[in-house]
Amino acid sequence: MNKHDSRSGTIIPVSQFIVATALLLAGLPSYSQLSSPQLYDNNDPSFSTEFSPELLNVRTLVKANVLDLAQLILETEGPPDLPNKVWLNWERQLWKLYQIRENWQGLYQRARQIPSAFPQKIHREADLQAIHALLKLNDGKQARVLLRKHLSSGRLLELERRRFRKLIIESYLADDLLTEAGVAMKNYQSDFDSAQEDWLLLSAKIYLKHNYPGAAANLLSTITLPAARLLRIFSRLKNQSIDPARAISEAQRLFAELRFLRKFSSGRSALKAHQILAVIIYAKHFSDELPPAVDELEQYLIEIGGRSCASCARGIRPPGKAEVSIPYGTSIDHAVHGDNAVADADNVYPQYTASDLLAAYKAAALAEAAQAELPHARFLSGDNLGWLDYIMQLPAKQVARKKPLYGYLLQNPKDQFIRRQLNNLFVTALIQSERIDIIPQLYGAHKPFGKLALSGDVGLELSNAALAMGNFRLAAEANQAVTEIPQGMERTDWLLHTARISIIAGDYDQGAKDLMLWIEESDDASGRLEPEQTDRVLQPIFDLQTANQHELALKLLHAVNTRSPSDRHRREIAYWIAESYQATRQYTKAANYFLFSALQKKNGFDQWGEAARYQAAQSLLSANLISDSRALFKDLLARAVTDSRKTQLKQKLQELWLHESSLNSVESFQ
């Protein structure tokens, strides 16, 4: 049954207790989706008073999941540096935002910026944040420097001393100093004889690291927190007190419970998809009766996103989503200050890489060959054509059987033609099994399968699938992997498609390059674009302007402008050119193009022309061409109809006068 052999260990005595903490668990619709802790709780008494109106506004942004703006405001604004609750609540909100976004370096740096004159209590709270960040960064040595500073100060309360000593043990685990962690654990237990859940979890981790799974399982027997239940399943699996099939069943049951319940708590009870998957993979690996963990390994690698497990603190999320949404129900006070919070358990569970997935593909392929009684020497030697003939005979719907076979053959293809054919088949299987997010970990420079090359049809299918999931980077990479235009598409249509996706994905140079090719290949013999062609190409150019890529946009707008036969388009394009010149502070060029756009119809006093004249006057003001700016504003005022428009223009003229006065004052002073 199990090929793994573990030692049993001495079990330390612990008090029995009943868990009084309600489990707040989050479940989202898919197997791979659990949510993250909330940033604040309006019912938390420590946050009910003494916070600024600005913090209330930030919380509104957080509630709307506008996290970039919230972080920018928290970092750059806020109350004066005074040791009061208004200032402290502001910092706590930013600390928690860093935690949610896994910005451990940012958390560490911010927590170390407390004014030296502030009370020691605030410094301790900030240092705790820095310590937690260092543990997430696997810098146990630096964490111990801060911890020992406070432990030697003689100013800690009893509960604080216990907390800091437990964090010392966590720092040893972060540095893989198992002997030191074991000694510190025994000393702590001797001093306090603790039976707190967080201490039992930490002790169980140390026993597991020392390969005493029996002791770990016994410690966890009374704890019903999800993290403890999974750790006990893993401990019993290693101790061979349950077989792999039962371990998998219990892990899957735990997963089902997390999906069923509607809230998820932070800190000690937090559980993550890749941890459960790691236990299932481990169980399958040590069983002769269970199939290779192909699907689980793919999902595991998707969950960790190619990062080291030590940085995988994000909750279960949908494939392709780099950011987490912020659900509600967890107190920031518990999450930031909670005495029971423990560090991530990833250093206890097995960790897997793409190499393990390749081994699983091979194991599945060899198992398939043995089951089908295929010619042993021929198929074990990687006979690509023989394998492909066999795979083509399998039913079309049996993707789960085909995919690992393609993954195995891609590890040693005999020639480039077969490699490309295998790429198309494998990627198609990934699309059908909804596992396309594994592609960046298998394809690319220094990746197992090398550069991705696909037929047009498969590349387009992959691009569309990635777009549907919101994975714009993968969609752009899929387009770049295409070696010929998809069937039924014109080259110009394909160029426009790839350009738009490249721009959305942030590859602006490639997008602009494809757009320029489209422009050059779309004009007729006289070098002109049809009006509908102009409309189509302007949309992705507007995307470049929105992304502040104005230099690229200007080159493309000028190219379109010289090819457009329509007076309407030339007038509008001149306006868009002027906007990009204005954005790049080329104000005289901006004014010139705004006025050109205005004067193409009715001397520039139709609605479009007045808007262009107004922007031209603004650009001239920015260029310090005061007289010309004043003339344009006065012309607009003379033709203004509504009172609101007249008031606006009078204010602009007053602003212009003030600007001119300031310039004259500077000249007089000089």
Order of alpha helices (4+ residues) and beta strands (2+ residues): alpha-alpha-alpha-alpha-alpha-alpha-alpha-alpha-alpha-alpha-alpha-alpha-alpha-alpha-alpha-alpha-alpha-alpha-alpha-alpha-alpha-alpha-alpha-alpha-alpha-alpha-alpha-alpha-alpha-alpha-alpha-alpha
